[in-house]
């Protein structure tokens, strides 16, 4: 009889923990989720990232990163 009570208690605890986990995953993740959902209609390609015979991947990456506003970079560091 005590064994059944322990099993029932354990199942209740597991069910409660599972419901808390599901409810947390369904909540919005704040401004990060909203920013990720917005896709620009046109993505401009910087001059350094244009295809050419002398393509430099480092320069292209720096050119793309330079287009990210400072406020967005500061926000990302907080995460």
Order of alpha helices (4+ residues) and beta strands (2+ residues): alpha-alpha-alpha-alpha
